[in-house]
Amino acid sequence: MRSSSRKLLIGSTVCLLATACTGQTASSGDGGGEGGGSGTVNYLIEQLEDADELTRLEEHLAEFEDSSGIDVEVQQLDIDTMRTVLQTRLRSEDGPDVISWGSGPGFGGALAEAGLLYDLTAAYEENGWEVYDFAKERVTYDGKVYGIPGELETVGLYYNTDILTDLGIEPPRTLDDLRAACRTISEAGLIPLALGDQEGWPGGHLLSMALSSALGADGMEALLAGEGSWESPEVVDALTFWQEANTNGWLGESPVSIDYDTMTAQYISGEAAMIPTGSWFVNDLAIGADFESGYVPFPAPDGEGVFASGLGSGPFVSANTDDPESAVALLDFLASEEHGQWVVENLQSIPARPVDTSGLDVDPLLAQVLEEVSTLSEGGGELGYNIDVLMPEAFNEAMFDGMQAVLTGQSTPADVAASLQAASEQ
């Protein structure tokens, strides 16, 4: 879900009407695995960014088809259409067997609650699928596991190593470090922090990274679970920092009128020294930048921060599938380390499972991110949360609109925090 998670991660709160599709549990005969089925699997995915990606995916799936005897028919829908029609398609007798979809409560969680997803709890046990524990939790609803977590995405701060070195700036660790760096960069005639919030969702990432670093994993979990208040000083302070950055001109001119592509172009061209965005940006840098970048967590108020994290789309099985054995067999292929290695090398993405990258052709910055994420995911530190993949549509709209209102001066941080608290109670 790389493109949608960076551009259109608006949780879809959909009508949760129960139907005859009640979900099933994979029995010992439905455990899947190589050669586990004998039919055709209709695999519905979100529209890929170019034809080359589709070709590479189909060539990769051909390996599964050859070894299993199962045909895979890939279908694509753009994210807006898919969000609108997916429940209808899953209820249809000729709907998809496997879908690639987001893991948050407004995505996979909504489909599970509607009885539209196949229970994979037994399949996990029978196939021994290795998934990071925190990622598996994101596809677990009411104690049942329904999907394979998709690509892992972190959100943090990239910096142009040449610019920072030339200006005598160390990568910022605290907010005061970041403020000092922004002042020096601005005095040098460059944009300190590239930002384009025209679409609204980048503003959600700004809040996610600032709050994750301020509160840590436990604090974010409490906030997202409704055990903390969105009107807390930490939330107000996080919003206030971005208000301060914009008032001082550190975000460039009129960031709300600039789109994401222009924002990334400012950084890749060297016009901006830093950019707050996600791990998916590594691929853009490898293709377009002629300088090296560093990637660090967004700074905390009084120390080093943590990466905000979320999951892109991953595969789920339709409860209405006519051939659960073949569908689970495909998921067994998609859960394998070999597929994870393919994802790293071909899509420059981070699988939600351990992957041995030795011998792979991997960009050095991506290799660094993979190693860091693996260490953090296996208990070597903390990961924060990307808010918009975990909260429903009403909240995300309030967050996106609120961040824009802070950046345009139409609302105060305290007022936006109050609107977030109200949205969280809906």
Stockholm file with secondary structure:
# STOCKHOLM 1.0

chainA/1-426         MRSSSRKLLIGSTVCLLATACTGQTASSGDGGGEGGGSGTVNYLIEQLEDADELTRLEEHLAEFEDSSGIDVEVQQLDIDTMRTVLQTRLRSEDGPDVISWGSGPGFGGALAEAGLLYDLTAAYEENGWEVYDFAKERVTYDGKVYGIPGELETVGLYYNTDILTDLGIEPPRTLDDLRAACRTISEAGLIPLALGDQEGWPGGHLLSMALSSALGADGMEALLAGEGSWESPEVVDALTFWQEANTNGWLGESPVSIDYDTMTAQYISGEAAMIPTGSWFVNDLAIGADFESGYVPFPAPDGEGVFASGLGSGPFVSANTDDPESAVALLDFLASEEHGQWVVENLQSIPARPVDTSGLDVDPLLAQVLEEVSTLSEGGGELGYNIDVLMPEAFNEAMFDGMQAVLTGQSTPADVAASLQAASEQ
#=GR chainA/1-426 SS CHHHHHHCCCCCCCCCCCCSCCCCBCCGGGCCCTTCCCSEEEEEEECCSSHHHHHHHHHHHHHHHHHHCCEEEEEEECHHHHHHHHHHHHHSTTCCSEEEECCSTTTHHHHHHTTCBCBCHHHHHHHTCCCCHHHHHHTEETTEECBCCCCEEEEEEEEEHHHHHHTTCCCCCBHHHHHHHHHHHHHTTSEEECCCCSSSHHHHHHHHHHHHHHHHHHHHHHHHTTSSCTTSHHHHHHHHHHHHHHHTTTTCSCGGGSCHHHHHHHHHTTSEEEEEEETTHHHHHHHHCSSCEEEECCCBSSSCCCCEEEECCEEEEBTTCSCHHHHHHHHHHHTSHHHHHHHHHHHCCBCSSCCCCTTSCCCHHHHHHHHHHHHIIIIISCCCCCGGGTSCHHHHHHHHHHHHHHHHTSSCHHHHHHHHHHHHTC
#=GC SS_cons         CHHHHHHCCCCCCCCCCCCSCCCCBCCGGGCCCTTCCCSEEEEEEECCSSHHHHHHHHHHHHHHHHHHCCEEEEEEECHHHHHHHHHHHHHSTTCCSEEEECCSTTTHHHHHHTTCBCBCHHHHHHHTCCCCHHHHHHTEETTEECBCCCCEEEEEEEEEHHHHHHTTCCCCCBHHHHHHHHHHHHHTTSEEECCCCSSSHHHHHHHHHHHHHHHHHHHHHHHHTTSSCTTSHHHHHHHHHHHHHHHTTTTCSCGGGSCHHHHHHHHHTTSEEEEEEETTHHHHHHHHCSSCEEEECCCBSSSCCCCEEEECCEEEEBTTCSCHHHHHHHHHHHTSHHHHHHHHHHHCCBCSSCCCCTTSCCCHHHHHHHHHHHHIIIIISCCCCCGGGTSCHHHHHHHHHHHHHHHHTSSCHHHHHHHHHHHHTC
//
